[in-house]
Amino acid sequence: MTKAQSVGPWARLAALLLAIFAIAVLAAPGEAQLLCNKPLQPLCSMEGQQFADDEMARTRCRDDVRTYIAELDTFETCLTKAATEAEEAREDARRFLSCLESEDIGNCSLEADPGT
């Protein structure tokens, strides 16, 4: 018996449906795809500059660092939302797989939990 023959038809169907779901999520527009962009650290914070003699450069650097902090806040929020969405999608997929592996597959759906 080959490896493909030893895998039950329901397991192959579940794997196929999960692959289709993954492709659909990757191709879906909007909130299904969050692209979180890590902001770039300001150059002035990496150059080891001394600002004692250049008040204008110091002010510009201070503004850049404030902007960087705000962008890091946005980045963190995006990552948190993406992690939450990934956890929800994983739970939906596990629930769907569990349904597929049960005897009652007529009610299987990869939608959000109907109880929520």
C-alpha positions as CSV (number, residue, x, y, z in Angstrom):
1,M,0.0,0.0,0.0
2,T,1.4,3.4,-1.0
3,K,1.5,6.4,1.3
4,A,-1.3,8.1,-0.8
5,Q,-3.5,5.0,-0.5
6,S,-3.0,4.9,3.3
7,V,-4.4,8.4,3.7
8,G,-8.2,8.3,3.9
9,P,-10.3,10.2,1.4
10,W,-11.5,12.6,4.1
11,A,-7.9,13.6,5.1
12,R,-7.1,14.3,1.4
13,L,-10.3,16.3,1.1
14,A,-9.5,18.3,4.2
15,A,-6.0,19.0,3.0
16,L,-7.4,20.2,-0.4
17,L,-10.0,22.4,1.3
18,L,-7.4,23.9,3.6
19,A,-5.1,24.6,0.7
20,I,-8.0,26.3,-1.2
21,F,-8.8,28.4,2.0
22,A,-5.1,29.5,2.3
23,I,-5.1,30.6,-1.4
24,A,-8.4,32.4,-0.9
25,V,-7.1,34.3,2.1
26,L,-3.9,35.3,0.4
27,A,-5.8,36.5,-2.6
28,A,-8.5,38.3,-0.7
29,P,-8.5,42.1,-0.6
30,G,-8.9,44.3,2.4
31,E,-8.5,43.3,6.0
32,A,-7.8,39.6,5.2
33,Q,-4.3,40.9,4.3
34,L,-2.7,43.2,6.7
35,L,0.7,44.5,5.6
36,C,2.5,45.8,8.6
37,N,5.5,47.9,7.6
38,K,8.2,48.3,10.2
39,P,9.3,51.9,10.2
40,L,12.9,52.9,9.5
41,Q,15.0,54.1,12.4
42,P,16.0,57.8,11.9
43,L,19.5,58.1,10.5
44,C,20.4,60.7,13.1
45,S,20.0,58.1,15.8
46,M,22.5,55.8,14.2
47,E,25.2,58.2,13.2
48,G,26.4,59.0,16.7
49,Q,26.2,62.7,15.9
50,Q,26.9,65.3,18.5
51,F,24.2,67.9,18.6
52,A,25.9,70.4,20.9
53,D,26.9,72.8,18.1
54,D,23.9,72.3,15.8
55,E,20.6,73.2,17.3
56,M,18.8,72.9,13.9
57,A,20.0,69.3,13.4
58,R,19.1,68.4,17.0
59,T,15.6,69.8,16.5
60,R,15.2,67.9,13.2
61,C,16.4,64.7,14.8
62,R,14.1,65.1,17.7
63,D,11.2,65.5,15.3
64,D,12.3,62.5,13.3
65,V,12.5,60.4,16.5
66,R,9.0,61.5,17.6
67,T,7.7,60.5,14.1
68,Y,9.5,57.2,14.4
69,I,7.9,56.5,17.8
70,A,4.4,57.3,16.4
71,E,5.1,54.9,13.4
72,L,6.2,52.2,15.8
73,D,2.9,52.6,17.7
74,T,1.1,52.1,14.4
75,F,3.3,49.1,13.5
76,E,2.6,47.5,16.8
77,T,-1.2,48.0,16.4
78,C,-1.0,46.4,13.0
79,L,0.9,43.4,14.2
80,T,-1.5,42.9,17.1
81,K,-4.4,43.0,14.7
82,A,-2.7,40.6,12.3
83,A,-1.9,38.2,15.1
84,T,-5.6,38.3,16.3
85,E,-6.8,37.7,12.8
86,A,-4.4,34.8,12.4
87,E,-5.5,33.2,15.7
88,E,-9.2,33.5,14.6
89,A,-8.5,32.0,11.2
90,R,-6.5,29.1,12.7
91,E,-9.4,28.4,15.1
92,D,-11.9,28.5,12.2
93,A,-9.7,26.1,10.2
94,R,-9.3,23.7,13.2
95,R,-13.1,23.7,13.7
96,F,-13.6,23.0,10.0
97,L,-11.0,20.2,10.1
98,S,-12.7,18.7,13.1
99,C,-16.0,18.8,11.4
100,L,-14.5,17.2,8.3
101,E,-13.1,14.4,10.4
102,S,-16.4,13.8,12.1
103,E,-19.3,11.7,10.8
104,D,-21.6,14.8,10.3
105,I,-19.8,16.5,7.4
106,G,-23.0,18.0,5.9
107,N,-22.8,21.1,8.1
108,C,-19.1,21.8,7.7
109,S,-18.1,25.4,6.8
110,L,-15.0,27.5,7.1
111,E,-17.0,30.5,8.3
112,A,-16.6,32.1,11.7
113,D,-18.0,30.1,14.6
114,P,-21.8,30.3,14.3
115,G,-22.0,30.5,18.1
116,T,-20.3,33.9,18.1
